[in-house]
């Protein structure tokens, strides 16, 4: 008798139509290219404009990022070359002073 008293409130909630929800097992149907539609596979994937546009956008981003990195490396290389030239000039002056080869 005690168990039936415990389950009675739960059963009364389940019978209330305002509280229960209906669940649908049917998927929503979307057309090709609609937001949320499944990605096409195989032959259709190559012809999808969104996929091509997205791939082109990603490729452009990667190229721009690589270009920035390359410019930074070129700048660092110029600085290193300038520093190396200064060191070479300093060494030549130092060796000229030690060897007595002043012209």
Buried (B, 14 or more C-beta within 10 A) or exposed (E): EEEEEEEEEEEEEEEEEEEEEEEEEEEEEEEEEEEEEEEBEEEEEEEBEEBEEEEEEEEEEEEEEEEEEEEEEEEEEEEEEEEEEEEEEEEEEEEEEEEEEEE
